[in-house]
Amino acid sequence: MTSAQERGLLGIELELLAVAHRFALAGDPYFHGYQAMREIRRVKSDHGRVSHGTIYRALDRMEKLGLVVSRWEDPAISERDGRPQRCFYRLSAHGLASRAMPIDSDLEPGLQDALAGSIPEILP
């Protein structure tokens, strides 16, 4: 099986794709970086490996590769909630199609299942 590096994706990017697919399957395709980080930590046994910086760099790279698209939330919402404004991500059509990629055997079983799962056509 080809490695993540041979396909041009890093391990964390494959993990984020799996998490994004999981969110899409759950009917809520939009997620923010911290939410994705919590989900990766919940599913993986290696909890200490994922940092904020790693997540946001990976999401930025994934957006440049056309796998995700982002939008900033309405500033009034974050002001009302007394927290910083969030950037929300969702899979692009290219990201949704990524479920057809070979799945690395070194991914956790839960993440393998999310990548291999059936994704509804929810985005243009």
Secondary structure, DSSP 4 states (H G I P E B T S, - for coil): ---HHHHT--HHHHHHHHHHHHHHHTT---EEHHHHHHHHHHH-S-GGG--HHHHHHHHHHHHHTTSEEEEEPPHHHHHHHTSPPPEEEEE-HHHHHGGGSPPPTTS-HHHHHHHHS-------
